[in-house]
Amino acid sequence: MTGPAGPTVPERAGSGFDALTGAGTGAPEGPSPEAPPPGIRTMGATGPSATTIVLVRHGEAVCNVSGVCGGPIGCTGLTDRGRVQVAVLRDRLAATGELAGADALYASILPRAVETATLLAPALAAVGEDGVVGEPPTVVQECGFCELHPGEADGLDWSAFSERFGNPDWDVDPGREIAPGGESWTGFVRRVAAALDAVAAAHPGQLVVVACHAGVVEASLLAKTPVVDGLDGARMQLRTQHASLTTWEVDADRWKLIGYNDGAHHLGTEGVGGSVEGVTASGRSWMSVGTGRPIG
């Protein structure tokens, strides 16, 4: 059976909580073979109107390793290693067809995300029954999926940043702007939440791929899962891999996390994509204010 995101496996009632109820066993002496009531099932079915949104973190970027605040000025695209990371993901997708026929391909306006989306696009094209590959989706740039807007910090190295703007700590004050003209962590999470809602509304029942940033991935989790204070400044400080997949399913305004940080394609690639990039000499990488951990 093939769905919009490639081959699918028929849903099995006998797993998770459903297995505890005996559903699907058919044992005459056991519970009913009928599925449990929807209200207590832990494995909900996918509805026909469900939208699938796959967030792809960009490959390693020059600003990730050079210690530069990577907004529109500071971002100069991917490193050679970053391009290889994305190519490994592209090859996986081409082989499995799991995202073939994507209905839309978005990217933030930052060069590292646009380059990632462009490299991935051929693996997202639909494949006909005759094996003919269609045209890849066009990359649509959307600023709503950018990393946190740095304002006047854009393009500065982290030493210069600290000299001019101090060392804000978003774990203590998530409402503080990174620099004049820039965003706070709270404002960033809410901006990403709005962008996700807009894309879900624009693509009911479709498959959407978004090339974005680690901060966007974390913001999606804070905004769309029941995290205490998720929209008010809570932080997870996740370690999202470069060129990894995070997948959401959206149905009737309900968001279900299907997978986070899927980087299985990097296994066996001699470390090209499997590790978190090192921090710079200043102890920071975009964006790591207040923690020393890269999230961009």
C-alpha positions in Angstrom: 0.0 0.0 0.0 1.4 3.4 -1.0 0.5 6.7 0.6 1.5 10.3 0.0 4.8 9.7 1.9 5.7 6.4 0.1 5.1 2.8 1.1 3.1 2.4 4.3 2.6 -0.5 6.6 -1.0 -1.5 7.4 -1.9 -0.5 10.9 -1.7 -3.3 13.5 -4.0 -3.3 16.5 -1.8 -5.7 18.4 0.9 -3.3 19.6 1.5 -0.8 22.4 -1.5 -0.3 24.7 -3.7 -2.0 22.1 -1.8 -5.2 22.7 -2.6 -5.1 26.4 -6.3 -5.1 25.5 -5.9 -8.2 23.3 -7.2 -6.4 20.3 -6.5 -8.3 17.1 -5.6 -11.6 18.7 -8.8 -13.3 17.7 -8.4 -15.7 20.6 -11.9 -17.1 21.4 -11.2 -17.2 25.1 -9.6 -13.7 25.2 -10.8 -10.2 24.7 -12.8 -9.1 21.7 -10.8 -9.0 18.4 -12.3 -5.6 17.7 -10.1 -2.6 18.2 -10.4 -0.7 21.5 -12.6 2.4 21.6 -10.8 5.4 20.0 -10.8 7.2 23.4 -8.4 4.8 24.9 -6.3 3.8 21.9 -2.7 4.9 21.9 -2.1 4.3 18.2 -4.6 6.5 16.3 -5.3 6.0 12.7 -4.2 8.5 10.1 -7.2 10.5 8.8 -7.6 11.3 5.1 -7.3 15.0 5.8 -4.1 14.7 7.8 -1.2 16.9 6.7 2.4 15.5 7.1 5.1 18.1 7.8 8.7 16.9 7.7 11.2 19.4 9.1 14.8 18.9 7.8 17.6 20.5 9.7 20.1 22.0 7.2 23.6 20.5 6.8 26.6 21.9 8.6 27.0 25.5 7.7 30.0 27.8 7.5 28.6 29.9 10.3 28.2 26.8 12.5 32.0 26.3 12.5 33.3 29.8 12.1 31.8 31.4 15.2 29.7 33.9 13.3 26.1 34.9 14.1 24.4 33.5 11.1 21.5 35.7 10.1 21.0 36.9 6.5 24.4 38.7 6.6 26.4 36.1 8.5 25.1 33.0 6.7 27.1 32.1 3.7 25.7 28.6 3.1 26.9 25.1 3.7 30.4 23.7 4.3 31.6 20.9 2.0 30.9 18.5 4.9 27.4 19.9 5.1 26.7 19.3 1.4 27.8 15.7 1.9 25.5 15.3 4.9 22.5 16.5 2.8 23.6 14.3 -0.1 23.5 11.3 2.2 20.0 12.2 3.2 19.0 12.8 -0.4 20.3 9.4 -1.5 18.3 7.7 1.3 15.1 9.4 0.2 15.8 8.6 -3.4 16.3 4.9 -2.5 13.3 4.6 -0.2 10.9 6.9 -1.9 9.5 7.8 1.5 9.0 11.5 0.7 8.5 11.1 -3.1 5.7 13.1 -4.5 5.9 15.8 -1.8 3.3 18.5 -2.5 5.4 21.4 -1.3 9.0 22.2 -0.4 9.7 25.2 1.9 12.9 26.6 3.1 13.9 29.5 5.4 15.4 32.4 3.5 18.8 31.8 5.0 21.4 30.4 2.5 22.1 27.2 4.5 18.5 26.2 4.4 17.9 27.2 0.8 20.9 25.2 -0.3 19.7 22.2 1.7 16.3 22.3 0.1 17.7 22.7 -3.4 20.0 19.6 -2.9 17.1 17.5 -1.6 14.5 18.5 -4.2 15.3 15.8 -6.8 14.5 13.1 -4.2 11.1 14.6 -3.5 9.8 14.3 -7.1 6.8 12.0 -7.8 7.5 8.7 -9.5 4.9 7.4 -11.9 3.7 3.8 -12.2 5.9 3.6 -15.3 8.9 4.6 -13.3 9.1 8.0 -14.9 10.3 10.7 -12.4 8.4 13.9 -12.4 9.6 17.5 -11.8 10.9 18.2 -8.3 8.9 20.6 -6.2 9.9 24.3 -6.4 11.6 25.7 -3.3 9.4 28.3 -1.6 11.3 30.6 0.8 9.5 31.5 4.0 11.1 33.7 6.6 8.8 32.2 9.3 11.1 29.1 9.3 14.3 31.1 9.8 16.5 30.7 12.8 16.0 33.3 15.5 16.3 36.8 14.0 19.6 38.2 15.3 19.0 41.9 14.5 22.2 44.0 15.0 24.1 40.9 16.0 24.0 39.5 12.5 27.5 38.8 11.1 29.3 39.4 14.3 31.7 36.8 15.8 30.8 35.8 19.3 33.5 37.8 21.0 32.3 41.0 19.3 28.7 40.0 20.2 29.6 39.7 23.9 31.4 43.0 23.9 28.4 44.8 22.4 25.4 43.1 23.8 26.6 41.2 26.9 25.6 37.5 27.4 21.9 37.1 27.6 20.7 33.9 29.1 17.3 32.7 27.7 17.0 30.0 30.4 16.8 32.9 32.9 15.1 35.6 30.7 13.6 34.1 27.5 11.8 37.4 26.8 15.1 39.3 26.3 15.9 40.2 22.7 19.2 38.8 21.5 20.2 42.3 20.2 18.4 45.5 19.1 16.1 44.6 16.2 16.4 40.9 17.0 14.0 38.4 18.6 13.7 37.0 22.0 13.4 33.2 22.5 9.8 33.5 23.4 9.0 35.6 20.3 10.9 33.2 18.1 8.9 30.2 19.3 5.6 32.0 18.7 6.7 33.0 15.3 7.6 29.4 14.3 4.2 28.2 15.8 2.4 30.7 13.5 4.4 29.6 10.4 3.6 25.9 11.1 -0.1 26.7 11.5 -0.1 28.6 8.2 1.5 25.8 6.3 -0.8 23.2 7.8 -3.8 25.3 6.9 -2.5 25.8 3.3 -1.8 22.1 2.7 -4.7 19.9 4.1 -4.1 16.2 3.5 -0.7 16.9 1.8 3.0 16.1 2.3 5.1 19.1 3.1 8.9 19.2 3.5 10.6 22.2 5.2 14.3 22.8 5.2 15.0 24.8 8.4 17.0 25.0 11.6 17.6 23.2 14.9 15.9 26.1 16.7 12.9 25.7 14.5 12.7 22.0 15.3 12.9 22.7 19.0 10.3 25.5 18.7 7.9 23.1 17.0 8.2 20.7 19.9 7.6 23.5 22.5 4.7 24.8 20.5 2.9 21.6 19.4 3.4 19.2 22.3 2.1 19.6 25.9 5.3 21.2 27.3 4.8 23.3 30.3 5.4 27.0 29.4 6.2 25.9 25.8 5.1 29.2 24.3 6.4 31.3 27.2 10.1 30.5 27.2 10.7 26.9 28.2 13.7 25.4 26.5 14.7 21.8 25.8 18.3 22.3 24.6 18.0 19.4 22.2 20.8 18.1 20.0 19.2 17.9 16.6 21.6 16.5 14.0 22.4 18.2 10.8 20.4 16.8 7.8 18.0 15.0 10.1 14.2 14.5 9.8 11.5 15.5 12.3 8.0 14.5 11.2 4.6 15.9 12.3 1.1 14.8 11.4 -1.6 17.4 11.7 -5.3 16.5 11.6 -8.1 18.7 12.7 -5.7 21.1 14.5 -4.2 18.2 16.5 -0.4 17.8 16.1 1.1 14.4 16.5 4.9 13.9 16.7 5.7 10.9 14.4 9.5 11.1 14.6 12.3 13.3 15.9 16.0 13.6 14.9 15.9 10.7 12.4 19.5 10.5 11.2 19.7 6.8 10.4 21.1 7.6 7.0 24.3 8.9 8.6 25.2 5.5 10.1 28.2 4.1 8.5 29.3 7.3 6.8 32.5 7.6 8.8 31.2 10.4 11.0 30.1 12.7 8.2 26.8 13.5 9.8 26.5 11.5 12.9 28.0 13.8 15.5 27.1 17.2 16.9 29.4 19.9 15.5 32.0 21.3 17.9 31.6 24.7 19.4 33.8 27.5 18.3 36.8 28.9 20.2 34.4 31.2 22.0 32.4 28.2 23.2 29.4 29.1 21.0 27.9 28.2 17.7 24.8 29.7 16.1 22.5 29.8 18.1 23.9 29.0 21.6 23.5 32.1 23.7 23.5 31.3 27.4 24.3 27.6 27.0 27.3 27.0 24.8 25.3 24.4 23.0 24.7 24.8 19.2 21.0 25.0 18.2 21.0 26.6 14.8 
